């Protein structure tokens, strides 16, 4: 499985460049094999990326911005979802890759699996022994603390709802900013094309004028040469008549 990261090497957006560097730098730190695909210099890469990003993951203008991450042909996500996975220590799950043994993500996955099966994974102590309390059922070991944990979870959920509203507002602002950047880039490309066309048209006009001036000069030179030849011939005839 090959991880594909679609980037724009010549992006004029500082925000996009920073996001691309964050993704690439983190993948290299994890020693994950990946391939960079440039959408700025390769139209096929640009079209493939736009066609394979799911419709429900595209911004309102329908144009996804880099970086976009794929596992082969399977879509993983954009920078925001990658960042969330990094914060949750679930980057390998985000990429669709098995976490390496001994990593935090592998330990976390083992704990979750143990809780789901009702047999929490035993954690060895510093001296290599295993805590005997791990064999005691979760309900008995927790006792009254279980009710306190539920209460604390409810409070965190309420706080999370308030923070979630703020995060959604920030996400909306970032999306609007990305869309504005995309529009600015497209406008800049259109303006560059217009300037190039005007410059080419001006060069063609100047070239045509230069060709016309050259043709007039050549024609004038030919007329002058013919006139000179006529004068020479008349002079010769006149000399012959005078000689007779």
Backbone as CSV, one residue per row, in Angstrom:
resi,resn,N_x,N_y,N_z,CA_x,CA_y,CA_z,C_x,C_y,C_z
1,UNK,0.841,-1.191,0.000,0.000,0.000,0.000,0.879,1.246,0.000
2,UNK,0.560,2.163,-0.893,1.345,3.386,-1.023,0.500,4.578,-0.599
3,UNK,1.042,5.381,0.301,0.365,6.602,0.721,0.695,7.702,-0.286
4,UNK,-0.330,8.354,-0.810,-0.154,9.423,-1.799,-0.541,10.750,-1.156
5,UNK,0.371,11.717,-1.252,0.104,13.055,-0.723,0.122,14.029,-1.899
6,UNK,-1.026,14.624,-2.192,-1.136,15.565,-3.302,-0.803,16.968,-2.782
7,UNK,0.226,17.584,-3.409,0.727,18.885,-2.981,0.732,19.851,-4.151
8,UNK,0.885,21.143,-3.831,1.054,22.189,-4.852,2.399,22.849,-4.597
9,UNK,3.390,22.526,-5.450,4.753,23.015,-5.210,4.870,24.521,-5.374
10,UNK,4.024,25.120,-6.213,4.134,26.556,-6.497,2.942,27.331,-5.952
11,UNK,2.382,26.884,-4.843,1.229,27.583,-4.260,1.663,28.937,-3.706
12,UNK,0.847,29.939,-3.954,1.137,31.273,-3.428,0.580,31.482,-2.039
13,UNK,-0.076,30.479,-1.468,-0.684,30.584,-0.142,0.288,30.085,0.918
14,UNK,0.615,30.951,1.880,1.489,30.553,2.976,0.835,29.486,3.839
15,UNK,-0.483,29.597,4.037,-1.201,28.624,4.860,-1.126,27.229,4.241
16,UNK,-1.322,27.145,2.927,-1.272,25.840,2.256,0.130,25.254,2.332
17,UNK,1.159,26.081,2.131,2.536,25.585,2.215,2.831,25.026,3.600
18,UNK,2.371,25.720,4.648,2.617,25.259,6.020,1.921,23.933,6.283
19,UNK,0.680,23.797,5.816,-0.050,22.545,6.016,0.646,21.387,5.311
20,UNK,1.131,21.638,4.093,1.842,20.601,3.341,3.109,20.175,4.079
21,UNK,3.853,21.156,4.613,5.075,20.839,5.345,4.772,20.045,6.610
22,UNK,3.669,20.370,7.287,3.297,19.639,8.496,3.022,18.168,8.187
23,UNK,2.257,17.918,7.124,1.908,16.543,6.771,3.154,15.755,6.390
24,UNK,3.957,16.318,5.487,5.162,15.615,5.010,6.143,15.381,6.162
25,UNK,6.341,16.408,6.985,7.278,16.278,8.095,6.855,15.210,9.083
26,UNK,5.558,15.108,9.383,5.088,14.114,10.346,5.203,12.706,9.772
27,UNK,4.893,12.535,8.485,5.027,11.222,7.854,6.483,10.768,7.853
28,UNK,7.391,11.696,7.601,8.808,11.342,7.620,9.271,10.991,9.037
29,UNK,8.735,11.709,10.036,9.099,11.408,11.420,8.629,10.008,11.814
30,UNK,7.473,9.585,11.301,6.952,8.239,11.574,7.592,7.183,10.670
31,UNK,8.404,7.632,9.701,9.044,6.737,8.732,8.003,5.966,7.920
32,UNK,6.954,6.678,7.539,5.907,6.097,6.692,6.275,6.327,5.229
33,UNK,6.257,5.276,4.437,6.551,5.416,3.005,5.397,6.150,2.316
34,UNK,5.733,7.192,1.572,4.698,7.955,0.881,5.266,8.509,-0.426
35,UNK,4.367,8.948,-1.280,4.747,9.535,-2.566,4.104,10.906,-2.687
36,UNK,4.909,11.904,-3.077,4.382,13.253,-3.303,3.955,13.390,-4.764
37,UNK,2.757,13.902,-4.975,2.228,14.120,-6.326,1.889,15.602,-6.459
38,UNK,2.584,16.277,-7.389,2.435,17.726,-7.556,1.257,18.026,-8.487
39,UNK,0.311,18.835,-8.020,-0.837,19.202,-8.858,-0.606,20.519,-9.574
40,UNK,0.475,21.223,-9.215,0.742,22.510,-9.846,1.407,22.339,-11.208
41,UNK,2.236,21.314,-11.338,2.987,21.092,-12.581,2.455,19.912,-13.387
42,UNK,1.470,19.211,-12.864,0.950,18.024,-13.554,-0.573,18.078,-13.549
43,UNK,-1.142,18.307,-14.719,-2.596,18.433,-14.827,-3.297,17.109,-14.524
44,UNK,-2.661,15.974,-14.857,-3.280,14.678,-14.584,-3.437,14.474,-13.079
45,UNK,-2.410,14.849,-12.300,-2.490,14.726,-10.843,-3.614,15.603,-10.299
46,UNK,-3.735,16.830,-10.847,-4.772,17.749,-10.371,-6.175,17.162,-10.622
47,UNK,-6.383,16.653,-11.855,-7.699,16.126,-12.199,-8.010,14.865,-11.394
48,UNK,-7.005,13.990,-11.215,-7.236,12.756,-10.458,-7.632,13.079,-9.029
49,UNK,-6.938,14.026,-8.415,-7.231,14.398,-7.029,-8.656,14.929,-6.905
50,UNK,-9.039,15.846,-7.810,-10.370,16.448,-7.731,-11.470,15.423,-7.961
51,UNK,-11.209,14.456,-8.837,-12.239,13.463,-9.156,-12.398,12.421,-8.050
52,UNK,-11.339,12.160,-7.276,-11.374,11.077,-6.302,-11.615,11.541,-4.868
53,UNK,-11.642,12.855,-4.634,-12.075,13.331,-3.317,-13.594,13.182,-3.249
54,UNK,-14.128,12.489,-2.236,-15.587,12.292,-2.154,-16.337,13.610,-2.175
55,UNK,-17.515,13.593,-2.762,-18.310,14.813,-2.909,-18.608,15.442,-1.552
56,UNK,-18.900,14.598,-0.554,-19.256,15.147,0.753,-18.051,15.691,1.505
57,UNK,-16.847,15.469,0.985,-15.638,15.993,1.616,-15.112,17.238,0.911
58,UNK,-15.743,17.627,-0.193,-15.288,18.794,-0.936,-15.865,20.068,-0.327
59,UNK,-15.156,21.215,-0.470,-15.713,22.482,0.019,-16.904,22.916,-0.821
60,UNK,-17.534,23.999,-0.423,-18.756,24.437,-1.101,-18.524,24.786,-2.562
61,UNK,-17.313,25.265,-2.895,-17.047,25.614,-4.290,-16.665,24.402,-5.136
62,UNK,-16.570,23.229,-4.510,-16.296,22.000,-5.248,-14.851,21.773,-5.607
63,UNK,-13.937,22.651,-5.154,-12.518,22.530,-5.501,-11.722,22.213,-4.239
64,UNK,-11.294,20.954,-4.046,-10.501,20.613,-2.860,-9.090,21.186,-2.955
65,UNK,-8.596,21.691,-1.838,-7.269,22.294,-1.802,-6.258,21.311,-1.226
66,UNK,-5.005,21.399,-1.649,-3.981,20.537,-1.060,-3.650,21.000,0.356
67,UNK,-3.107,20.074,1.182,-2.785,18.686,0.865,-3.995,17.762,0.984
68,UNK,-4.051,16.758,0.090,-5.061,15.702,0.138,-4.312,14.368,0.209
69,UNK,-4.794,13.447,1.049,-4.049,12.226,1.342,-4.883,11.007,0.937
70,UNK,-4.217,10.062,0.240,-4.859,8.828,-0.208,-3.985,7.626,0.171
71,UNK,-4.637,6.489,0.388,-3.955,5.200,0.483,-4.300,4.447,-0.793
72,UNK,-3.327,4.407,-1.722,-3.617,3.928,-3.080,-4.758,4.773,-3.656
73,UNK,-5.909,4.136,-3.957,-7.052,4.874,-4.494,-8.084,5.224,-3.420
74,UNK,-7.820,4.821,-2.174,-8.767,5.084,-1.087,-8.477,6.434,-0.451
75,UNK,-9.514,7.248,-0.317,-9.344,8.586,0.251,-9.198,8.508,1.764
76,UNK,-8.150,9.148,2.296,-7.923,9.201,3.742,-8.495,10.492,4.327
77,UNK,-8.146,11.636,3.729,-8.669,12.898,4.234,-7.789,14.067,3.850
78,UNK,-8.154,15.259,4.356,-7.378,16.465,4.092,-6.547,16.811,5.315
79,UNK,-6.043,18.042,5.363,-5.162,18.423,6.464,-5.901,18.413,7.802
80,UNK,-7.140,18.902,7.826,-7.877,19.003,9.089,-8.103,17.625,9.715
81,UNK,-8.518,16.656,8.906,-8.741,15.310,9.449,-7.421,14.646,9.832
82,UNK,-6.352,14.941,9.078,-5.026,14.426,9.433,-4.583,14.992,10.779
83,UNK,-4.809,16.291,10.982,-4.419,16.939,12.236,-5.192,16.338,13.413
84,UNK,-6.492,16.092,13.218,-7.296,15.494,14.286,-6.768,14.100,14.634
85,UNK,-6.421,13.325,13.611,-5.893,11.983,13.853,-4.558,12.048,14.596
86,UNK,-3.744,13.020,14.254,-2.457,13.181,14.936,-2.667,13.513,16.413
87,UNK,-3.634,14.386,16.698,-3.918,14.753,18.082,-4.458,13.564,18.871
88,UNK,-5.173,12.651,18.206,-5.776,11.493,18.878,-4.869,10.264,18.863
89,UNK,-3.625,10.418,18.380,-2.710,9.273,18.251,-3.330,8.154,17.423
90,UNK,-3.963,8.527,16.312,-4.602,7.525,15.447,-4.245,7.752,13.979
91,UNK,-3.003,8.199,13.741,-2.586,8.504,12.368,-2.556,7.245,11.505
92,UNK,-2.086,6.123,12.086,-2.017,4.886,11.294,-3.412,4.416,10.890
93,UNK,-4.370,4.544,11.808,-5.751,4.197,11.455,-6.284,5.141,10.388
94,UNK,-5.930,6.413,10.479,-6.329,7.407,9.474,-5.775,7.030,8.102
95,UNK,-4.522,6.552,8.079,-3.874,6.191,6.811,-4.267,4.793,6.335
96,UNK,-4.996,4.038,7.163,-5.351,2.675,6.786,-4.181,1.718,6.881
97,UNK,-3.244,1.999,7.822,-2.057,1.168,8.002,-2.072,0.558,9.405
98,UNK,-1.512,-0.641,9.568,-1.414,-1.227,10.916,-0.353,-0.491,11.727
99,UNK,-0.634,-0.152,12.978,0.370,0.546,13.785,1.530,-0.373,14.127
100,UNK,2.753,0.132,14.156,3.896,-0.717,14.491,3.830,-1.159,15.950
101,UNK,4.292,-2.361,16.256,4.270,-2.850,17.641,5.061,-1.912,18.558
102,UNK,4.516,-1.685,19.731,5.193,-0.831,20.695,4.843,0.632,20.591
103,UNK,4.140,1.046,19.512,3.761,2.444,19.364,2.588,2.767,20.275
104,UNK,2.390,4.053,20.563,1.280,4.469,21.408,-0.055,4.050,20.804
105,UNK,-0.145,4.150,19.486,-1.403,3.783,18.834,-1.682,2.302,18.970
106,UNK,-0.623,1.460,18.890,-0.818,0.019,19.038,-1.243,-0.309,20.466
107,UNK,-0.635,0.353,21.462,-1.007,0.111,22.859,-2.447,0.554,23.116
108,UNK,-2.799,1.712,22.551,-4.159,2.216,22.741,-5.179,1.274,22.098
109,UNK,-4.858,0.753,20.907,-5.765,-0.172,20.228,-5.918,-1.460,21.030
110,UNK,-4.819,-1.927,21.652,-4.880,-3.150,22.452,-5.753,-2.952,23.684
111,UNK,-5.643,-1.775,24.303,-6.467,-1.494,25.481,-7.946,-1.450,25.110
112,UNK,-8.248,-0.774,24.007,-9.642,-0.684,23.567,-10.200,-2.060,23.261
113,UNK,-9.403,-2.884,22.594,-9.848,-4.241,22.258,-10.081,-5.058,23.520
114,UNK,-9.185,-4.891,24.529,-9.337,-5.639,25.773,-10.587,-5.239,26.528
115,UNK,-10.894,-3.932,26.549,-12.094,-3.457,27.228,-13.339,-3.985,26.540
116,UNK,-13.335,-4.004,25.210,-14.496,-4.497,24.471,-14.731,-5.981,24.736
117,UNK,-13.643,-6.729,24.912,-13.771,-8.166,25.159,-13.979,-8.482,26.635
118,UNK,-13.897,-7.459,27.508,-14.077,-7.676,28.944,-12.847,-8.169,29.648
119,UNK,-11.681,-8.203,28.933,-10.418,-8.639,29.537,-9.372,-7.582,29.289
120,UNK,-9.292,-6.566,30.139,-8.311,-5.497,29.943,-6.903,-6.049,29.897
121,UNK,-6.093,-5.462,29.025,-4.713,-5.898,28.896,-3.953,-5.597,30.175
122,UNK,-3.131,-6.599,30.638,-2.357,-6.423,31.855,-1.120,-5.613,31.550
123,UNK,-0.850,-4.608,32.339,0.310,-3.758,32.145,1.399,-4.171,33.113
124,UNK,2.588,-4.556,32.650,3.669,-4.980,33.547,4.210,-3.809,34.335
125,UNK,4.614,-4.099,35.570,5.257,-3.077,36.389,6.709,-2.923,35.986
126,UNK,7.386,-2.015,36.680,8.795,-1.759,36.361,9.641,-2.995,36.585
127,UNK,9.291,-3.851,37.612,10.082,-5.044,37.891,9.670,-6.241,37.055
128,UNK,8.718,-6.028,36.100,8.303,-7.096,35.204,7.112,-7.869,35.686
129,UNK,6.652,-7.646,36.950,5.483,-8.353,37.460,4.216,-7.709,36.963
130,UNK,3.118,-8.417,37.100,1.827,-7.938,36.625,0.958,-7.606,37.815
131,UNK,0.267,-6.515,37.747,-0.628,-6.094,38.820,-1.766,-7.095,38.952
132,UNK,-1.936,-7.651,40.172,-2.975,-8.663,40.389,-4.363,-8.075,40.246
133,UNK,-4.492,-6.764,40.425,-5.794,-6.138,40.324,-6.349,-6.214,38.917
134,UNK,-5.454,-6.488,37.935,-5.925,-6.577,36.561,-6.845,-7.757,36.364
135,UNK,-6.721,-8.799,37.252,-7.561,-9.967,37.120,-8.944,-9.740,37.718
136,UNK,-9.103,-8.693,38.527,-10.382,-8.424,39.160,-11.308,-7.774,38.150
137,UNK,-12.573,-8.163,38.097,-13.512,-7.535,37.151,-13.529,-6.032,37.306
138,UNK,-13.796,-5.376,36.176,-13.773,-3.918,36.173,-14.772,-3.348,37.162
139,UNK,-15.990,-3.948,37.232,-17.032,-3.405,38.105,-16.603,-3.459,39.567
140,UNK,-15.982,-4.605,40.000,-15.590,-4.742,41.393,-14.417,-3.844,41.734
141,UNK,-13.469,-3.720,40.807,-12.274,-2.925,41.090,-12.612,-1.445,41.171
142,UNK,-13.555,-0.996,40.359,-13.902,0.425,40.352,-14.787,0.803,41.540
143,UNK,-15.729,-0.044,41.899,-16.594,0.237,43.037,-17.386,1.505,42.830
144,UNK,-17.381,2.339,43.887,-18.127,3.590,43.836,-17.507,4.575,42.857
145,UNK,-16.245,4.385,42.499,-15.588,5.327,41.586,-16.262,5.331,40.226
146,UNK,-16.991,4.253,39.903,-17.657,4.189,38.603,-18.678,5.310,38.450
147,UNK,-19.449,5.574,39.516,-20.420,6.664,39.454,-19.752,8.015,39.293
148,UNK,-18.614,8.192,39.983,-17.894,9.474,39.857,-17.362,9.649,38.438
149,UNK,-16.900,8.570,37.825,-16.388,8.661,36.455,-17.499,9.049,35.491
150,UNK,-18.707,8.474,35.707,-19.827,8.829,34.846,-20.171,10.305,34.976
151,UNK,-20.142,10.794,36.218,-20.451,12.214,36.427,-19.412,13.089,35.754
152,UNK,-18.128,12.718,35.908,-17.060,13.495,35.272,-17.202,13.447,33.754
153,UNK,-17.604,12.281,33.209,-17.772,12.161,31.759,-18.894,13.065,31.264
154,UNK,-19.988,13.143,32.065,-21.091,14.022,31.676,-20.650,15.482,31.641
155,UNK,-19.856,15.869,32.653,-19.376,17.261,32.687,-18.466,17.542,31.494
156,UNK,-17.590,16.584,31.167,-16.697,16.788,30.016,-17.498,16.877,28.720
157,UNK,-18.582,16.090,28.642,-19.416,16.122,27.432,-20.060,17.493,27.254
158,UNK,-20.538,18.077,28.374,-21.140,19.412,28.307,-20.106,20.437,27.875
159,UNK,-18.902,20.334,28.481,-17.843,21.273,28.092,-17.449,21.069,26.641
160,UNK,-17.440,19.788,26.226,-17.057,19.496,24.841,-18.028,20.082,23.842
161,UNK,-19.340,20.093,24.217,-20.324,20.676,23.308,-20.064,22.158,23.105
162,UNK,-19.697,22.850,24.212,-19.394,24.287,24.073,-18.162,24.517,23.225
163,UNK,-17.124,23.674,23.467,-15.903,23.833,22.671,-16.145,23.435,21.228
164,UNK,-17.054,22.443,21.015,-17.319,22.000,19.641,-17.906,23.113,18.804
165,UNK,-18.778,23.955,19.427,-19.341,25.078,18.670,-18.263,26.050,18.222
166,UNK,-17.307,26.308,19.146,-16.215,27.218,18.778,-15.358,26.613,17.677
167,UNK,-15.083,25.283,17.759,-14.264,24.644,16.725,-14.955,24.687,15.367
168,UNK,-16.299,24.515,15.379,-17.019,24.584,14.098,-16.911,25.975,13.483
169,UNK,-17.003,27.018,14.346,-16.865,28.382,13.833,-15.479,28.590,13.230
170,UNK,-14.437,28.092,13.928,-13.068,28.240,13.412,-12.921,27.482,12.103
171,UNK,-13.525,26.259,12.037,-13.433,25.461,10.804,-14.122,26.178,9.646
172,UNK,-15.294,26.811,9.933,-15.992,27.547,8.882,-15.140,28.709,8.383
173,UNK,-14.476,29.410,9.319,-13.624,30.532,8.910,-12.458,30.043,8.065
174,UNK,-11.855,28.904,8.470,-10.729,28.377,7.688,-11.191,27.954,6.298
175,UNK,-12.387,27.320,6.235,-12.910,26.909,4.924,-13.153,28.110,4.031
176,UNK,-13.744,29.173,4.614,-13.982,30.388,3.827,-12.661,30.982,3.364
177,UNK,-11.646,30.946,4.250,-10.338,31.477,3.849,-9.713,30.678,2.731
178,UNK,-9.836,29.323,2.815,-9.282,28.471,1.755,-9.991,28.715,0.430
179,UNK,-11.315,28.887,0.483,-12.056,29.150,-0.748,-11.635,30.486,-1.356
180,UNK,-11.423,31.486,-0.489,-10.983,32.789,-0.999,-9.614,32.684,-1.647
181,UNK,-8.720,31.883,-1.020,-7.385,31.691,-1.591,-7.468,31.008,-2.950
182,UNK,-8.355,29.999,-3.043,-8.509,29.296,-4.326,-9.011,30.255,-5.407
183,UNK,-9.965,31.108,-5.065,-10.489,32.074,-6.036,-9.404,33.063,-6.442
184,UNK,-8.588,33.513,-5.462,-7.515,34.448,-5.793,-6.509,33.807,-6.734
185,UNK,-6.183,32.536,-6.480,-5.226,31.857,-7.361,-5.773,31.734,-8.774
186,UNK,-7.069,31.390,-8.890,-7.664,31.255,-10.229,-7.699,32.613,-10.935
187,UNK,-8.036,33.682,-10.193,-8.058,35.014,-10.793,-6.655,35.422,-11.242
188,UNK,-5.647,35.072,-10.420,-4.277,35.428,-10.783,-3.851,34.729,-12.062
189,UNK,-4.266,33.447,-12.195,-3.927,32.699,-13.414,-4.605,33.329,-14.632
190,UNK,-5.895,33.710,-14.476,-6.615,34.333,-15.585,-5.974,35.666,-15.981
191,UNK,-5.598,36.475,-14.971,-4.954,37.753,-15.279,-3.626,37.540,-15.993
192,UNK,-2.869,36.523,-15.542,-1.586,36.239,-16.199,-1.801,35.835,-17.653
193,UNK,-2.830,35.004,-17.897,-3.121,34.594,-19.270,-3.512,35.803,-20.131
194,UNK,-4.317,36.719,-19.578,-4.729,37.899,-20.333,-3.532,38.776,-20.677
195,UNK,-2.642,38.972,-19.678,-1.450,39.793,-19.927,-0.577,39.154,-20.990
196,UNK,-0.451,37.816,-20.907,0.371,37.114,-21.902,-0.221,37.256,-23.301
197,UNK,-1.546,37.114,-23.419,-2.198,37.261,-24.719,-2.019,38.672,-25.266
198,UNK,-2.167,39.688,-24.394,-1.990,41.066,-24.846,-0.556,41.315,-25.307
199,UNK,0.400,40.768,-24.557,1.800,40.946,-24.935,2.090,40.272,-26.272
200,UNK,1.541,39.057,-26.453,1.758,38.347,-27.716,1.128,39.109,-28.887
201,UNK,-0.093,39.649,-28.651,-0.760,40.410,-29.713,0.044,41.656,-30.066
202,UNK,0.574,42.329,-29.035,1.370,43.532,-29.285,2.635,43.184,-30.062
203,UNK,3.267,42.058,-29.697,4.479,41.655,-30.416,4.154,41.345,-31.874
204,UNK,3.003,40.689,-32.112,2.621,40.372,-33.488,2.380,41.652,-34.286
205,UNK,1.696,42.645,-33.666,1.451,43.921,-34.359,2.761,44.610,-34.696
206,UNK,3.682,44.631,-33.715,4.973,45.277,-33.962,5.750,44.555,-35.050
207,UNK,5.649,43.210,-35.052,6.353,42.446,-36.070,5.779,42.730,-37.456
208,UNK,4.435,42.814,-37.550,3.804,43.125,-38.832,4.222,44.514,-39.327
209,UNK,4.237,45.494,-38.410,4.652,46.845,-38.801,6.095,46.852,-39.284
210,UNK,6.954,46.086,-38.562,8.357,46.034,-38.971,8.498,45.394,-40.350
211,UNK,7.701,44.336,-40.617,7.757,43.682,-41.929,7.286,44.637,-43.036
212,UNK,6.212,45.388,-42.740,5.718,46.340,-43.736,6.755,47.429,-44.024
213,UNK,7.397,47.945,-42.966,8.433,48.966,-43.155,9.588,48.400,-43.971
214,UNK,9.941,47.140,-43.694,11.046,46.531,-44.428,10.686,46.368,-45.901
215,UNK,9.425,45.953,-46.182,8.990,45.805,-47.567,9.008,47.141,-48.302
216,UNK,8.568,48.214,-47.619,8.590,49.542,-48.233,10.019,49.985,-48.533
217,UNK,10.929,49.706,-47.587,12.332,50.084,-47.820,12.917,49.312,-48.988
218,UNK,12.577,47.978,-49.031,13.104,47.174,-50.149,12.551,47.688,-51.489
219,UNK,11.241,48.020,-51.525,10.626,48.514,-52.749,11.246,49.839,-53.175
220,UNK,11.479,50.701,-52.198,12.087,51.997,-52.495,13.502,51.822,-53.030
221,UNK,14.221,50.870,-52.441,15.590,50.613,-52.918,15.581,50.098,-54.348
222,UNK,14.600,49.219,-54.660,14.515,48.712,-56.036,14.193,49.831,-57.020
223,UNK,13.261,50.726,-56.649,12.914,51.839,-57.537,14.111,52.751,-57.759
224,UNK,14.839,53.000,-56.669,16.029,53.855,-56.814,17.066,53.204,-57.714
225,UNK,17.213,51.896,-57.613,18.194,51.192,-58.450,17.766,51.228,-59.923
226,UNK,16.464,51.028,-60.179,15.986,51.099,-61.568,16.179,52.508,-62.139
227,UNK,15.884,53.531,-61.333,16.054,54.909,-61.790,17.516,55.207,-62.103
228,UNK,18.406,54.678,-61.284,19.837,54.897,-61.510,20.284,54.233,-62.814
229,UNK,19.741,53.010,-63.059,20.109,52.326,-64.299,19.617,53.102,-65.529
230,UNK,18.376,53.642,-65.444,17.836,54.436,-66.550,18.698,55.658,-66.807
231,UNK,19.112,56.334,-65.742,19.951,57.526,-65.895,21.278,57.171,-66.546
232,UNK,21.817,56.009,-66.126,23.087,55.596,-66.727,22.920,55.305,-68.215
233,UNK,21.822,54.642,-68.567,21.587,54.328,-69.979,21.401,55.602,-70.800
234,UNK,20.652,56.572,-70.271,20.438,57.833,-70.980,21.761,58.575,-71.167
235,UNK,22.592,58.494,-70.145,23.890,59.167,-70.252,24.755,58.517,-71.330
236,UNK,24.705,57.216,-71.433,25.489,56.525,-72.455,24.996,56.887,-73.859
237,UNK,23.651,56.905,-74.009,23.102,57.268,-75.335,23.496,58.672,-75.730
238,UNK,23.435,59.586,-74.764,23.765,60.965,-75.039,25.245,61.086,-75.422
239,UNK,26.109,60.349,-74.789,27.529,60.397,-75.124,27.777,59.848,-76.516
240,UNK,27.024,58.787,-76.890,27.217,58.242,-78.240,26.767,59.254,-79.305
241,UNK,25.632,59.933,-79.008,25.157,60.915,-79.999,26.141,62.053,-80.148
242,UNK,26.712,62.500,-79.046,27.670,63.595,-79.119,28.945,63.140,-79.852
243,UNK,29.293,61.898,-79.691,30.469,61.382,-80.341,30.265,61.313,-81.849
244,UNK,29.073,61.040,-82.307,28.813,60.989,-83.744,28.822,62.401,-84.347
